[in-house]
Amino acid sequence: MTTRRNFIRTSVTSIATASAITSYAAPAFSSTLDQLKPMTDDVKPITVEERKARIAKAQKLMTENKIDAIYLDGGTSMKYFTGVEWGNSERMMAAIISAKGEVKYVAPHFEEARLRELITIGHDVRVWEEHESPYKVVAGIFSDWGIKSGKIGMEERVRFFLFDGIRKEAPRLEYLSADPVTVQCRLFKSPAELALMQKANDITLEAYKTAYASIEEGMTQGDLSGLIARAHSKLGARGGAFVSFGEYTAFPHGSSTPQKLKKGDVILMDGGCSVEGYGSDITRTFVFGEPSKRQREIWDLEKAAQAAGFTAAKLNDPCENVDIAARKVITDAGFGPGYKVPGLPHRTGHGIGMDGHEWGNMVLGNKQPLKPGMCFSIEPTISIYGEFGIRLEDCAYMTESGAKWFTQPSESIDKPFS
């Protein structure tokens, strides 16, 4: 499995938030913004019962893989299983799930009251004072469970100093990746998770449409990012997008070079938001003014590549088929080959869920079969350095009857919002 990356919440949100504090506001945008209403009134959070079912599945997988317990650092996996959301610091705050017992927590003593406010599953909180070792507390939990030898799974986001301290305190145990448990739980989304992701995608698309209607010549990429962030906020979610103009759209994740919009520029906006911890990731690319023949041809090629990737997403076929099909459209047109630019310089897509980038990448070599509940982006960029880049990105999910889009792809370069 491939390590996930929380791209949306770091790069995109930080750029959008920074941009949002600027004073730029097109009059038309301000009027439209006033009319936006939150879209989150009908959102249903993940229930405690569903989280308990996740833990039960994890315990079954632990038994099958002969793993006695898994250790979770603060992050999305901790929230996935327990509902507890906790920021990381140098002080250990952990959740530990055994193959047979209930969840136990480890926290600084002075944080115990705050942690107990958040706990809905389990009740056992083991505390340590500032001069004491949290690693001894963890070793004590293993001992209480009767784990004298055996395997402890470390979730992939566990920081090394925590793993190292636990390993030294309980050296007779074997430590290995918890991926066979955590990934196999999180890779396949439930109906409740899909509903939250659908809401996040709906909000992002609406925010894009609102900002799109207010684009003006001379605005900076920060100005447009700010409009997108403010629209997300009015719609009830924290989110945003990075924006590129002209030749800088060829950079897949944008450029820090200051840019001002002019007629004929390609505009690329890539971002998303989070609803109850579940994310969206959408890219729209279009032209400010009348597109040139070259821009239309490359845009149409990109659309054909995205469509080919979606068609290739078939139940039980490997994830790599999506990349192979999309890339073939681009290389058959004379770009590439492989990751060579001009062409598609990265994988065609990534998994998505609570993190912006999760497991299930659409990349050559990933033989993971596509199964119901898997969610992923399809975004075969065409980068032409010195000219422009075109990326169309929508996310899809697998059902018993095949792949379905969360958002309908762009219709044409003149109609980026279907």
Residue pairs with C-beta under 8 A, 6 or more apart in sequence:
1 179
1 183
1 359
1 368
2 351
2 359
2 361
2 363
2 366
3 156
4 156
4 351
4 355
4 357
4 358
4 359
5 350
5 355
5 356
5 357
6 76
6 355
6 356
6 357
7 281
7 356
7 357
8 239
8 271
8 272
8 273
8 274
8 279
8 280
8 281
8 355
8 356
9 274
9 279
9 355
9 356
11 242
11 253
12 239
12 240
12 241
12 242
12 270
12 271
12 272
12 356
13 238
13 239
13 240
15 225
15 240
15 241
15 242
15 254
16 225
16 226
16 228
16 229
16 232
16 239
16 240
16 241
16 242
16 271
17 229
17 240
18 222
19 222
19 223
19 224
19 225
19 226
19 229
19 240
20 225
20 226
20 229
20 230
20 233
20 240
21 226
22 222
22 223
22 226
24 219
24 220
24 222
24 223
24 226
24 227
25 227
26 214
26 215
26 216
26 219
26 227
28 213
28 214
29 210
29 211
29 213
29 214
29 227
32 210
32 213
32 214
33 210
33 230
33 231
33 234
36 206
36 210
36 231
36 234
36 235
37 234
37 235
38 234
38 235
38 236
39 199
39 202
39 203
39 206
39 235
39 236
39 237
40 199
40 203
40 235
40 236
40 237
40 275
41 236
43 196
43 199
43 275
43 276
44 192
44 195
44 196
45 276
46 83
46 192
46 193
46 196
46 276
46 277
47 192
48 83
48 120
48 121
50 190
50 192
51 80
51 81
51 82
51 83
51 120
51 121
52 121
54 80
54 81
54 185
55 81
55 97
55 103
55 121
57 185
58 70
58 81
58 97
58 181
58 182
58 185
59 97
59 98
59 99
59 100
61 67
61 180
61 181
61 184
61 185
62 68
62 69
62 70
62 97
62 98
62 99
62 153
62 181
63 99
65 153
65 180
65 181
66 150
66 151
67 99
67 151
67 152
67 153
67 176
67 178
67 180
67 181
68 98
68 99
68 142
68 145
68 147
68 150
68 151
68 152
68 173
69 96
69 97
69 98
69 99
69 142
69 145
69 147
69 152
69 153
70 96
70 97
70 152
70 153
70 154
70 155
70 178
70 181
70 182
71 94
71 96
71 138
71 152
71 153
71 154
71 155
71 158
71 162
71 163
71 166
71 178
72 78
72 81
72 82
72 94
72 95
72 96
72 97
72 155
72 158
73 88
73 94
73 155
73 157
73 158
73 159
73 162
74 86
74 87
74 88
74 93
74 94
75 88
75 155
75 157
76 157
76 277
76 354
76 355
77 155
77 157
77 182
77 186
78 84
78 85
78 86
78 94
78 95
79 85
79 277
79 354
80 182
80 185
80 186
80 354
81 95
81 97
81 103
81 121
81 185
82 95
82 103
82 119
82 120
82 121
82 122
83 118
83 120
83 121
84 95
84 105
84 115
84 118
84 119
85 118
85 277
86 93
86 115
86 118
88 159
91 108
91 111
91 134
92 106
92 107
92 108
92 128
92 134
92 135
92 138
92 162
93 105
93 106
93 107
93 108
93 111
93 115
94 105
94 106
94 107
94 134
94 138
94 162
95 103
95 104
95 105
95 106
96 103
96 104
96 105
96 106
96 138
96 141
97 103
98 104
98 145
98 147
100 145
101 145
102 121
102 122
102 123
102 124
103 121
103 122
103 124
104 122
104 124
104 125
104 126
104 141
105 115
105 119
105 122
105 124
105 125
105 126
106 125
106 126
106 127
106 128
106 134
106 137
106 138
106 141
107 115
107 125
107 126
107 127
107 128
108 127
108 128
108 129
108 130
108 134
109 127
109 128
109 129
110 130
112 125
112 127
115 125
116 125
119 125
126 137
126 140
126 141
127 137
128 134
128 136
128 137
133 165
133 169
134 165
135 165
135 166
135 168
135 169
135 170
136 169
138 166
138 169
138 170
139 166
139 169
139 170
142 152
142 170
142 173
147 173
148 172
149 172
149 173
149 174
150 173
150 174
151 173
151 174
151 175
151 176
152 166
152 170
152 173
152 174
152 175
152 176
153 176
153 177
153 178
153 179
153 180
153 181
153 182
154 163
154 175
154 176
154 177
154 178
155 178
155 182
156 177
156 178
156 179
156 182
163 175
166 175
167 173
167 175
183 359
186 353
186 354
186 358
186 359
187 351
187 358
187 359
187 360
187 373
187 374
188 371
188 372
188 373
188 374
189 197
189 353
189 373
189 374
189 375
189 397
190 373
193 278
193 353
194 373
194 375
194 397
196 275
196 276
196 277
196 278
197 275
197 278
197 279
197 280
197 352
197 353
197 375
197 395
197 397
197 406
198 406
199 275
200 237
200 239
200 272
200 273
200 274
200 275
200 278
200 279
200 280
201 272
201 280
201 282
201 395
201 406
201 407
202 407
203 232
203 235
203 236
203 237
203 239
203 273
203 275
203 280
204 232
204 237
204 239
204 241
204 271
204 272
204 273
204 280
204 282
205 282
205 407
205 417
206 231
206 235
207 228
207 231
207 232
207 235
207 239
207 273
208 228
208 231
208 241
208 269
208 282
208 284
208 417
209 417
210 227
210 231
211 224
211 227
211 228
211 231
211 269
212 284
212 286
212 416
212 417
214 227
215 224
215 261
215 267
215 288
216 261
217 261
217 262
217 263
217 288
218 260
218 261
218 262
219 260
219 261
220 258
220 259
220 260
220 261
221 242
221 243
221 244
221 245
221 248
221 254
221 258
221 259
221 261
222 243
224 243
224 261
224 267
224 269
225 240
225 241
225 242
225 243
228 239
228 240
228 241
228 243
228 269
228 271
229 239
229 240
229 241
232 238
232 239
232 240
232 273
237 273
237 274
237 275
238 273
238 274
239 271
239 272
239 273
239 274
239 280
240 271
240 273
241 269
241 270
241 271
241 272
242 253
242 254
242 269
242 270
242 271
243 254
243 267
243 268
243 269
244 251
244 254
244 255
244 259
244 267
244 268
244 389
245 259
245 260
245 261
245 262
245 265
245 266
245 267
245 268
245 288
246 259
246 262
246 265
246 266
246 388
247 385
247 386
247 387
247 388
248 254
248 255
248 257
248 259
249 266
249 267
249 268
249 285
249 388
249 389
249 390
249 391
250 341
250 383
250 384
250 385
250 386
250 387
250 388
250 389
251 383
251 389
252 345
252 346
252 381
252 383
252 389
252 391
253 270
254 268
254 270
261 267
261 288
262 288
263 288
263 289
264 287
264 288
264 289
264 290
264 292
265 287
265 288
265 289
266 285
266 286
266 287
266 295
266 388
266 389
266 390
267 285
267 286
267 287
267 288
268 283
268 284
268 285
268 389
268 390
268 391
269 283
269 284
269 285
270 281
270 282
270 283
270 391
270 393
271 281
271 282
272 279
272 280
272 281
272 282
272 356
273 279
273 280
277 354
278 353
278 354
279 352
279 353
279 354
279 355
279 356
280 352
280 395
280 406
281 352
281 356
281 377
281 393
281 395
282 393
282 394
282 395
282 407
283 379
283 391
283 392
283 393
284 392
284 410
284 416
284 417
285 299
285 302
285 389
285 390
285 391
285 392
285 410
285 416
286 410
286 413
286 414
286 416
287 295
287 413
291 299
291 413
291 414
294 387
295 388
295 390
295 413
296 413
298 382
298 384
298 388
298 390
299 390
299 412
299 413
300 413
301 329
301 330
301 333
301 382
301 390
302 330
302 380
302 381
302 382
302 390
302 391
302 392
303 392
303 409
303 410
303 412
304 329
305 326
305 327
305 329
305 330
305 344
305 380
305 382
306 326
306 378
306 379
306 380
306 392
306 393
306 394
306 409
307 409
308 325
308 326
308 328
308 329
309 322
309 323
309 325
309 326
309 348
309 349
309 362
309 378
309 380
310 322
310 378
310 396
310 403
310 405
310 409
311 325
312 321
312 322
312 324
312 325
312 326
313 321
313 322
313 370
313 376
313 378
313 396
313 398
313 402
313 403
314 321
314 370
314 402
314 403
315 369
315 370
315 371
315 372
315 398
315 400
315 402
316 369
316 370
316 371
317 369
317 370
318 366
318 367
318 368
318 369
318 370
319 360
319 361
319 362
319 363
319 366
319 367
319 368
319 369
319 370
319 376
320 362
320 363
320 364
320 365
320 366
320 367
322 348
322 349
322 362
322 376
322 378
323 347
323 348
323 349
323 362
323 363
323 364
323 366
324 364
326 344
326 348
326 362
326 378
326 380
327 336
327 344
327 348
327 380
329 380
330 336
330 343
330 344
330 380
330 382
331 337
331 343
335 342
335 343
335 344
335 382
336 342
336 343
336 344
337 343
339 345
339 346
341 383
341 384
341 385
342 382
342 383
342 384
342 385
343 382
343 383
344 380
344 381
344 382
344 383
345 381
345 383
346 381
347 361
347 362
347 363
347 364
348 362
348 363
348 378
348 379
348 380
349 361
349 362
349 363
349 376
349 377
349 378
349 379
350 357
350 358
350 360
350 361
350 362
350 376
350 377
351 357
351 358
351 359
351 360
351 361
351 374
351 375
351 376
352 358
352 375
352 376
352 377
352 395
353 375
358 375
359 368
360 366
360 368
360 374
360 375
360 376
361 376
362 376
362 377
362 378
370 398
370 403
371 398
372 398
372 399
372 400
373 397
373 398
374 397
374 398
375 395
375 396
375 397
375 398
375 406
376 395
376 396
376 397
377 393
377 394
377 395
377 396
378 393
378 394
378 395
378 396
379 391
379 392
379 393
379 394
380 391
380 392
381 389
381 390
381 391
382 389
382 390
382 391
383 389
392 409
392 410
394 405
394 406
394 407
394 408
394 409
395 405
395 406
395 407
396 403
396 404
396 405
396 406
397 403
397 404
397 406
398 404
408 418
409 418
410 416
410 417
410 418
411 417
411 418
